[in-house]
């Protein structure tokens, strides 16, 4: 049976541009981010930007992130990918923005697999959704690769392309998963 343990939770009492989890223990098999958030930007949906770090230093801002994703909103469906980016594209959830009803948040779960395994690159799977009003209900499924074999000990979550704030009431939780 799998064991899920809470590592840390950040609940915003004031707007913030960046959420970071640091000094992540290396005692789990996988990590899981759970996000329920809104952003201050005016557009209706905004994706979170996720970067990883290793070795106790800053997060990696190099072009080492790769992703694939499928999405649907309203009656539109699509798929895409991103190569050699400075962040994971569409791995973080889409969250509601300022132009959407204040009661609506976007949410998602991101599994970061084998984050401490020094013999392979780090990968991720995600699923997210947001009501975004009656016009733009949004769902997204994604996968990502971080081209680095170092053990992940830092995760940074920001508004899309570091261009806005998460608003008060947003919540970010990090969990560790391991076999019993």
N, C-alpha and C positions, 0 to 999 in steps of 0.2 A: 504494500500500500504506500502511496506517495504521501509525503509530509510537506505541508506548506507552512512556512513560518514568516511572520511579519518582520521586516528588517527596519523600515522607516516609513513614516507618512508625513507629508507636508500639506497642511491646510492653510490656504492664503487668507490672512486677515486684512491684507492690503494688496493692491496690484503689484505684480512682480514680473520682470522681463525674463528671468532665468530661474529654473529649478535645478538644483544639483544634488545628487546622491553621491557621497564620497566615502572613502574608507570602507568599501563594500567587502564583507568577509568572503574568503575563498573556500568556504566550507559547504557550499551547495553545488548541486549538479547544474541547475538552471536558475535564471532569475525571471521574475514576472513583474512588469509595470502595469498598474491599473490607474487609469486617468479619467477624471471627470472634470471638465474645464470649460471655460469661456475665455474669449480674448477680446481686447479692446478695439481691434481693427474694425472698420465699418463694413467690410465685405461679409457676405453671408456665411461662408465656410472658410476656415483657415486650418491648414494642417500644422501639426506640431513638428518641430525639428529635433531630431535626436542625434547626439554625438556620444562617443565612448572614449574613455581614457584608460591608461594602464601605467603601472610603475609609479603611482603616487603623484604624477604630474598633471598637467592640463589635459583637457580633452583633445582628441585628434581633429584638427581642422584641415588636414590635407585631403586630397581627392581619393579617398580610400573606401568610400561607401558605394554599394551597389544595391539595386532593388528591382523588384517586379511587383506589380499590383493590378488588381481588378476592382472596378468601382461601379456603382450605380447611383444615380440621383434622379428623382422624378421619373421620366421615361427614357433617360439617357443611360447607356451602359458603355463601358470602355475598359481598356487595359493599357498598360505601358510599363516602362522601366526607366531606370536611370543608371548610368555607369560613371565611375570616377567622379563622384560628387563629394562635396565637403560636409555632407550630412546625409542621413537616411531620408529619402523622399518617399512619402506616403507609407511609412512604417509607423510613424506616430499618428494618433487619431486626428480626424477632422473634428474641430470643435466649433461651437456656435460663436458668432462674433457680435459686435455691438448693434448691428442692424436687426438682429433677431430678438424675439421676445425674451425678456430678462430671465424668465424662469427656465429657459432651455439651455442645457449643457450638452456638449458632445462627450462621448465616452469611448474607451477602448482598452484592450488588453494587448500587451506586447510581451511575448516570450523571447527571452534572450538565452539561446541554447548553448550549453557547454562553455560558458563564459570564462571558466578558469582553466580550460584545457590548452596547454601550450603547444600541442601538436597539430592544431588546426585553426583555421580562421573562425571568428565568431559569426554566428548566423542568428536570424530572428524571424519570427512569424507574428503577424498581427491581425486583429479584426477590430473594426470600429464602426461607429454609426452616430448619427446626429439627426434630430428632427429638422432643424433649420427652418422651421415654419412649415406651412402646408405645401409650399411650392417646391422645396428642395430637401426631401428626406434623403439622407446620404448613408451609404454603406461602403466599406472599403475592406479588402483583404489584401495583405501584403506579405512579402518575404524580403529579407535583406541579408547582405554579407558585408562584414567589415574586414577588409584585407589587412589583418593584423593577428598574430598568434599570441600576443601578450594577454595575460589574465586581466579581465575588465575589473577595475576597482573604482571607476567613476562614470556616472551617467549624467549628461546635461540635457535638459528638455527646455526648448525655447519656442516662442511664437515663430511662425513660418519665416525662415530666412533671417531670424533675429531682428524682426521688424515690428515689434509690438509687445504688449504686456498681457499676461494672464490676469484676469480680474479676481477681485476678492470673492471667496467662496469656492474657488477651484481647488481640487484635491488630487494629490499625486502619491501613490503608495508603491513601495518596492517590497517584493516578497522573494524568499528563497525556496526552491523546490528541491527535494531529495528523496531518494528511496528510503523506506523504513528499515 
